[in-house]
Amino acid sequence: VHKEEIESLKEKVAEDRVRSAELVTKKDEEIAQLNKENGNTRKELEREREDNAAAIERMTNDNASNIKKLLSDIKKVESMLEMEREDNASAVRELKDTLEKERDMSVVA
């Protein structure tokens, strides 16, 4: 009787070992797959980070270029305004001179 029980237990132990080995193999495969997916995700994230950094650098350069152009445009406008001020001041002086001459003429007359 003991021999039969021992043989039965040995068979169960052997079956349990096979099942355990299968489960370990299955879990190892799942872990390997997850690691592979995780590695791919890391690579994708790194690529995305690099793309974002390049885009930020392009935008920064574009912004710097746009700011330089705006500053140049502002200087041109300031220069034009200064010329207009000078023209206006000259026109005002001429009008004053003309008015003084006309006043002097009317006083003489």
Contacts in CASP RR format, 6 or more apart in sequence:
PFRMAT RR
TARGET T0000
AUTHOR 0000-0000-0000
METHOD contacts of the structure
MODEL  1
VHKEEIESLKEKVAEDRVRSAELVTKKDEEIAQLNKENGNTRKELERERE
DNAAAIERMTNDNASNIKKLLSDIKKVESMLEMEREDNASAVRELKDTLE
KERDMSVVA
END
